[in-house]
Amino acid sequence: MALGSMLKSNRTLQSLQVGGNYFTPFGWGAIRGALYGNKKLLELQFPVKDVENMTAAYQTELERMERKVLQCRSRIKSAYKSTKGRKTPHVMETQEREVKNIIEIKVSMSKARQAMQN
């Protein structure tokens, strides 16, 4: 990261404005690490708009994933309805496939929530 290298070597910088760059939480971690020990920096404006945009994007993605979970559950329910509740091979295959999909989606949702908190 070029900015990180510059920040590590520049010990005269007094103000840093980084809004509009849409850094990820990992990017902010790199900036924090690069500024460690810098005693000259007096101002680092927190990019509120960037955080709001990133939060909205994560929220939209979580909502999309939740809809996918509901679709998977709906397909399981439809499979059971089509056989009047009997556990036929088709129903069991559908249930197994959709449960695997739900687990994958839930893992992705968990990772997205963790990324939001970092």
Helices and strands as residue ranges (DSSP letters): H 2-9, E 15-17, H 25-35, E 43-45, H 48-82, H 89-117
